[in-house]
Amino acid sequence: MQTKKTTIISGVPRTSVMVAALRTLNTNSFIKEQLEKDEKLDAHLLPYYENIYKKENFVSKTKLSVYDPYACFFSSTEDSKTIILNSLDKIAESCPKVFETQMFKDHLIDSGLPADLTVDGMINIIKDSSPLKAWSLVSFDSFNNHMALRTKFIDDYVLSNIDKYQQFVILGAGLDTRALRMPFSNSTTVWEIDFPETFEYKETILKEAVKIIPPISQARNIHISGNLAGNNEWISKLEESGFNKNKPTLWILEGLLMYISNEDIEILMNQISSISPTNSTMLIQTMSEEYNETSKVQTMFTSPLKDEFKSSTINPEQYLIKCGFTKEIKTFNEPDLEKLYLSPQSTEVGCSALTGFTIGYK
């Protein structure tokens, strides 16, 4: 699962590798759960089990599991491990006290490591580990929980609308693979828009991955390279590739808006609205301003880009209202998702990032 070096290891694109790593751990948890229920797996799960799980069965401890069979291919590269090592170096230089917190020491113990492990010791262990094992060592349970909830909620929303729309657009798609792993019909097109370096990494890896895990989607999948902050070149590329602005569209903005300034968010939302007819819908993920110290410590260790967040809000509904997606607006914060998907006993894990998901219709 090696790939050539790309700029996926720098800037905002590297967060997509972190997302893929967390989804891989959750996917392994899903397979483990299925095996515990019934030793015989469903046929469509066997390629993943034989080619991935049997080789590296590192799991997350979250009580909710999701299935993304392609995430492992993105997170099992040397580029992926480089992202961890670069992040540890940066944290050691700028925030060395993080490694002295009780939260970090507890995490080390939970990971089977000594509580007094030094930064250099951790780096040496990461260097000697496979990429996926390395991610399992640096991923807080609460952040795994956050990623499982996030993935499950959006998966369920897409599934509930999969027959209602023929156009789906994923902005800031990163290494998302819903266009491959979800049961879209052949009358559907899924567009993904992101930085060119993200697609260079993604397409190189997926070229081999789909030979091992055949897609269940029949949709046409189109990648459009572009910068979504402050320009409209992506719109012309979208329309040139067959997008029909007179057709209702489902827009997904997952893990994007927190990396864009409020000014650029307003521009982007109005651009989307300008090519969205009545009955279109939008799902956005936003970060709350109530970003507490516990979240900062956990995300500092888990996220490569915590210092690149450019926006947060306590009123995400206004983003949709201002651009005309004013019908049936509803926001689901992470405690709402915990109540939706987890038993009361499971919510003790908590979530490390205070984000919410807002849906509105035009």
N, C-alpha and C positions, 0 to 999 in steps of 0.2 A: 504494500500500500504506500509506496514511496512516490513522491512527486518532485519535480524540479523546484528550486527556490523561486518564490515570487514575492511581490510586495504585499501579500496577504499578512505578513508578519508585522506590518507597521500601519499606523493610523487606525481609523475607525473600522476598516474591513476585518481586522484581527478579532474583533468581538464576535464575529460570526463563527469563528473557530471555537471559541469558548462555548457558545450556544450549542454547537454540534457536539462538543465533548459531553456537556451535561445531558443532552438528549440521548447520547450513546449509553451513558450510565443508566438512564431511565429505561431505555429499550432493553438493556440486559436484565434490568429488574422485571420488566414485563415478561421476558422469556422465562426467567426463573420462576415467576409466579405461575405461568402456564404449566411448567413442568411439575410444580408442586400440586397443581390441581389434577393433572392427568399426565402421566409419563409419555403419552403419545401426543406429539404436537400436530396442529393442523398443517396440511401440506404446504400452504403458502408461507409458513414460518420456517420450514426446514432449510431452505437455502441460507437464511441468516444463522440458524442454529449450527449448521455444519461448517460454514465458512468463517463465522465471526465468534459466536458465543463459546463454542468448544475450545477456541484458541485463547480468548481473553474474556473471562466472565466477570469482570469487575462490575459491581452494581452500586446504585445509590441506595440510601436508606429511607428514601421518601415512601410514604404509604400509598402514593398514587403513581402508577406506571403508565408510560406512553410507548408507542411503537413507531420509530422512525428508522427503518433499516439502512438508510444511506448515511446517517450521521457519522457512523463509525469510520467510514472511508475518509471523511474530512479531518477527523480528530486523531487518526492513527498515522500521521506523517511526522517527519522530523521538523517541518515548519511549525506544526502544532506544539511540539515540545519546546521549540525555540521561543515561542510566545510566552510559555510559562517561565522559562529561565530569564528572559528579558524583564518580565514583570517582577520577579523576585529581586533581581538586581536593582530595579528602579525603586521598589518599596524599601529595600535595605538602605538605599542611599537617602531617600527623602523622608521615610517614616519608620525608622528602625524600632521605635517603641512598640509597633504593632506586634512584633515577635515576642514581646515580653508580657502581653496581655493574657489574662487567665483564659479568655475565650480562645486564643490561639493555642495555648497549652492544652486545653480540653480537646481541641480539634486534633492535635497531634496524638493524644492518647486514644481517641476514637479511631484514628487511622492506623493504630498499631505501632506508633512511633514513640520514642521517649519524650517526655514533657520538656526536658531541658535541651532538646535538639537545637543547635545553633542554625543561623541562616546558612552558613557555609555547609553545614552538615545536610541541611535540607536540599541545597543545590546539588550536592554530590549524589544524593539519593535520586533526585530527579534525573540527573545525567545518566545514571545507571539503569533507569527504568524505561519500560516501553512508554510511548506517548500516552496511551490510554491509562496505564497504571499511574503515570505521573498526574494526570487529571484527577484520578480517583483520590490521590493524596492531598490535592489542594482545593478540592470542592467541598465547601461547607454543606452540611445536610439541609440547612434552611434555604440555601440558594438552589440546591437540587429540587427542593420542594417548590420553590418559586417557578423554576423552569417547567416542571411537570404540570403545574396548574396552568401556566401560560399556554403551553402547547396543547393541553387537553381542551381548554376553553375555546381556543381558536379552531382546533380540529373539529370540535362539535358544532361550532357555528357554521363553518364551511360545509360540513356534511348536511346540516339542516337546510342549507340554501343551494345545494349542489345542482338541483333540478330546476331552480328558479331563475338562474342566470346562465348566460352563455359566454359572458365576459368577466373574468376575474383578473384584477391587477394587484400585484404585491409590490409595494414600494419599499425600497430598502430591503430587498428580499434576502440578502446575505446567502447563507447556505441552506435556506429553506428548500424542502423537497416535496411540498404538498402537491405540486404539479405532476409528480411521479407516483407518489404513494397513496393518493386518494382517488376514489372511483369516479373520476370525471368521464363524461361521455365524449364521443368523437365529434360532437357538435359544439364543444366548448374550447375556448382558447384561454390559456393562463399566461399573462405577461408578467415578467419579473424585471424590475429596474434596480440597478445598483452600480457601484463603481466598476470600471473595466478590470481592475486587478482582482476583484472578487470573482468575476465570471471567468477569468483566466484560470484561476485555481479550481473553481467549481467544475467547469467543463472538462478540464484535463482529468480530474478524478472520476467524474460521473461516466466518462467514456468507457472506463473499465468496470465501474461499479454496476452499471445496468446489465452487464453480461453475467454477473453473479446473482443479482437481485432484480429480476425482470419487473418493470413498472406495471402497476395495475391500472394506471390512468391511460385513457385513450385520447386525452386532450392534446391539442397543439400547444407546445410550450415555447415561448419566445423570450429571449433575453435581450434587454435593451440597456446598453451602457450609458451612464450619465450621472451628473451631479444634481441631486434634487434640491439643493439649497440655493435659491436665488437666481435660477435661470429656467427657461422654458424649452430648451432644446429637446428634452425628453418627450414633450407633447407631440412635436412634429414627427419624431421617430416612431412614436406609438401609433399615430395615425397612418404613417407610411407602411407600417407592418400589418395593417388590416383592422385596426381598432375602429369601431363605429361609434361615434359620439352620440348617436341617436338611440343606441341600445342601452337599456339599464345595465349597470355594472356594479359588481361588488369590489370595493376597494379595501385592501388590508394594509395598515401601517403599523407593523409590529416591530418594536425595538428600534424605532427610527426617530421619533420626534424629540426625544431627550438629547439627541446629538445635533439638533438644529435650533437656531435662535428663534425667539418668539416672532421676530419680524419675518424671518424666512418661513416659519410655519404658516403665518397668515397668507403669504404669497402662494405657498404650495397648496394650501387648502382651497384658495380661490381658483387656482389653476385646475385643480381636480373638479371643482364645481362647474367650471366653464365647459367641460366636456362630459358632464353627467346629466342625463335627462331625469325626469320624474321616475320614481321607483328605484333609483340607484340607492345603494347603501354603503356606509363607510364604518369600518372598525378601526379604532386607533388605540394605541397603548401610550400612556403618559406616565411621567414620574411625579409623585407628590412632592410638595415643598417640605413636608414633614419627614425629612430624611435624617433619622436619629443617629446617635453615635454608634449604637450597636450595628446598624446597617452600614455605616461608614467603615467600621473595622472589617466586617465580613466582606464587603464588596471590594475594599482596598486589596484584600488578599486574593479574592476570586476573580475580580474583573480587571482586565488589562487597561481599561480606559475610564476609570471612575472620575478622573480629573478632566475629562473631555465633555462631560454633561453640560449642555448649553441652555437647557430650559427645564422648567418644572411648573406645575400648576396645581391649585386646589380646586379649580373649576374647569375641567376638561370639556364640559358641555359647551362652553363658549366657543371653542375651536369649531365645532360643528354648526352651531347656530349662526356664527358670522359668515359661513360660506354656504348657507342655505340647506344644510342637512338637518332640518328642524323637527322632523316627525319622529315620534316614539323614541326620543333620546333616553338612553339608560346607561348608567355607569356601574360597573362591577369592580369593586376593589378586591384586593387579595383576600381579606377576611370573608367576603361574600363567596369567593370561589372555594375557600376552605370549607365553608358550610355546605356548598353545593356538591363537592366531590369527596370530602373526607369525613370520617366519623369523628365525633367529639374527642375521642381518645387520640386521634391522629393529629389533631391541630396543634398539639404541644410542640411540634417541630418548628412551626412558625415560618415566616418568609423573611428573607434578608433585604429585599428591595421593595420599597413601598410604591408599587405601581398599580395602575388601574386600567381598565379596558372600557371604552365608551363606544356605543353603537348608535347611529342615527340614520334616518331615511330621508330622502329628498322628495 
